[in-house]
Amino acid sequence: MCPQCRAFISAGDRVCPYCNTEVAPRPVYRRASEGGWGGLAPHARFLTILLVLINTGLYLATVVASMRAGGGAMDVDGQVLVNFGAKYAPEIAQGQWWRLITAGFLHGGILHILMNMWVLFDLGAQVEDSFGGARFLLIYLISNITGFTTSLFLLPGLSIGASAAIFGLIGAMIALGVRERGTRGSAIRNFYMRWAIYGLALSLIPGTDWAAHLGGIAGGFLVGLIAGTPGFSPALERFWQIAAAAAVAVTGLAFFDMAVNLFQTAR
């Protein structure tokens, strides 16, 4: 947000396009401005791009598996999604807890993946810029779990998609608006509350997992409210880095169990 005219501007702007006020870089940029992948990707979007690539890669893998099973290229076969780790209550009841994580990286069709990745690419950069990489990962991964855990109890059928975690990012930005005082906090809160209202309204469309969206936004709000934004306390930053690393490790374990399940079903 421009400090002068309060207009929302992009993360890369250094001069406000509306009032021509110079915008100082945030502490996140000052601490690590050289970017990710040796400068090939902007630092503020590095983790966002990585998540988009992971989601897209898994979608392509499920499309290939679906075509081998006799399905089409546009919509992924339901059994293929189950094999790859969709949220499915009977399998989770048998101890496959990892489905509450892997489900958030799967998509059922071309429109599904395109819509979610479009929103993730745009919204993810905003959250990554505001909260920093460690908190961003923690918000995304925990929201994914809280979303599908809520869905497991309220809508126990087959469910997939990154939208639970995406709603968690919206919840985190609402929390940022709550933590921030004054006009800036109010503007952020109101802006993302509208996102939440529109998104939850669209969740009422039949076939949409509204429970995962609701659980995701609640999880993201709580993590964002507790974590806050990057400060200048090395000990506190180290804590959030360790917490993010733990979340990544649990997610990696879930993907390992998914790979074992795929191997067993292919035999």
N, C-alpha and C positions, 0 to 999 in steps of 0.2 A: 504494500500500500504506500502510495506517495505521501510523505510526511507533510507536504504543503497543501495539496488539493484533495487528499484522501481518496483518490481514484485507485482502483485496483490495476496494477501493472504486472508485466511478466517478470519472472525471476531473473532474467538476464538483462533487464533494463538498468542502465546507469544514469539515464536522464529521463524524467517523466515525459511521455509523449503528449500529455495534456497541458501541463503548465511550464515545461522546460526546466523544472527544478532538478538539480543534480541529486541523485540518490546514492547514498554511501553504501558500500557492500556490507552485507550482514556478517557477524562473527564467523558463521559457518564457512563463508567464502574466504575470509582472511586467514583462517587456520589452515585451509588446504585448497589453494586456488589452482593447482596445476592440473586438476582433473583426473579422471579415472582412465584405466587402460593406457597409461603413458600419454595422456592428453588427447586420445582419440575420441573420448566421450566427455561431455561436460560433467564436472564433479557433482553438480546439483541433481543431475538425472542419472547418475551411474547405477545406483541400486534399483531405481525405477526401470531403467532399460534392461537390467539383468532379470528382473521379475517378468517383464514383458517377454523376454526371450525364452525363459523357462516355460511360461504358460504356452507360448506359441509352439515351442518344440514338442511339448507333451501333446498338444492338440494334433500336430502333424503325425506323431507316433500313433495316436488313437485312430486317425483317419486311415493310415496304412493298414493297421490291424483290422479295422472295420471293413475295408475293401477286400482284404484276404478272406474275411468271414462271409463275403457275399453281399455286404452292405454298400451304400453309396458313399460318395466323396463329400457330400454336403452335410449330412447328418450322421453322427457316429452311432453305431449299434449299441443298444443298452447293455448287452452282456459284455461288450468290450469295455465299456465304462466301469462296470462292476469289477472286471478283472484288473483294471488299472487303478482302482482305489476309490470309486465313488462312495459317497455316504449312503450306506444301505444297512438298515437296522438289524436284519437277521445276521449278517456277517459281523457287525460290531458286537452283537450279543455273544458271538462265539469268541470274542477276545481280540478282534482286529481293530483296536483303538486307533491305529494309524490312519484309518479312513477319514477321521475327523480333521485330518491335516491334508492328506493328498486330494481329497474332494475339491478343495479350493484351487487346485491347479489344473482341473480338467474342464472341458467345455464340450457341449453336445452338438454344435453346428457352427457354420461359418459366421452367421450373424451374431451368435452368442459370443464367440471369441473376438470378433471385430469390435463390437460394442464395448465389451469389458476392457479390452486393451486400449481402446481410444480414451476411455475415461481414466484408466490407470495411468497412462502416459501423461495426461494433463494434470490430474489431481495428485498423483504420486510425487511429481516434481515440486508442487507447492508444499506438501507435507515434509518432504525430504529437506527442502530449503528451510522450513520453519523449525523443525525439530532436530535436524542433523541425522546422519546415517544410522547410528545405533538405535535411537528412539524410533525412527521410521520403521526399521526392520521389526522391532519389538511390537509396535502398534499393528503392523500388517499381519504378522504371524499369530499374535494372540487374538486379534479380531477374527481371523480365519477360524481359530479353534472355538471361540465363544459363539460364533455364528452357527457353525455346524453342530455344536453341542446343543444349542437352543433348538435347532431344526430337528435333531434326533428325538427330542422329547415332544415337540409340538407337531411336527410333520415327518413321521418316521420313514416315509417313502424314499425312493432314489433321488439324490440331489447332488449337484455339482456346481462349480463356477467360482470365479474370483470375486463376485459381487459382495460376498460376506466381508471379505477383507477390505474391499473398496468402500463399503459403508463404514467400516472401522476408521478409515482415513477421514471420512466426513465427520465422524464423531470426534476424532482427535482435534480437528480444526475448530469444532464448536467448543471443545474444552479450552483451546487456546484463546478463543474469544472470551470465555468465562474468566480465565486467569488474567488476561490483559485488562487494565483499567482504562476508563475514559472512552473517548470517541473511537479510537482505533479498535479497542476490544469489542465495542458495541457493533461496529461495522462488520468485523470478521464474524462475530456470532450470528448476526442477522443474515449475512450472505450465505453462510453454510447451513443455517437452519432452513433456508429456502431450498437448498440442495437436498437436505434430508427429507423435507416434506414432499417435494416432487418425487424423489426416489421411492419413498415408502408408499406414496399413492400409486405409482406404477407397479409396486410389488403386489398390488391386489389383482393384477391381471392373472387369470387362471393359468396354472402351470408354473408360476413364479414362486420361489421359496421365500415368502415374506418373513418366516421365522429366522432364517439364516441372516437376512438383512437386519432384522431387529436385534438379534444377538450380536452381530458384527458391530453395529453402531454403538451399542452399549459398551462392548469391550474396548473399542477404540476411544470412546469418551473417557472411560475410567483410566486407561493407560496414559492418555494425553494429559488428563487432569493431574495425575500423580507425578508423571515424569517431568512435565514442564519443558522449557526450551533449553538449549545449551547455554551454560554459564561459564564461569572462569574458575571453578573448583575442580582441580585435577582428580581428586579422590571421587567426587560424585560422578564425573564423566567416566572414570574407570568402572564404576559400579554399573552404569548403564551399558557400557561396552561388554562387560561380562554377562549381563542379563541377556543382551542381544545375541551374544555368542552361544549361550545356553539354548535360546529359542531356535537358533539355526541348527544346533546339534540335534535337538529333538526332531526338527523337521527333516534333517538328513536321515535320522534313524527311521522315520516314517517312510521315506522314499526307499530305503533299503528293504524294509518289510514289504513294500509294494513290489519291488523287483523280485523278491523271493516268491511272492504270491504269483506273479506273472510266470515265473519259471515253472512253478508247480502246476499251474493250470495249462501250460503249454505241453506238458509231458503226456 
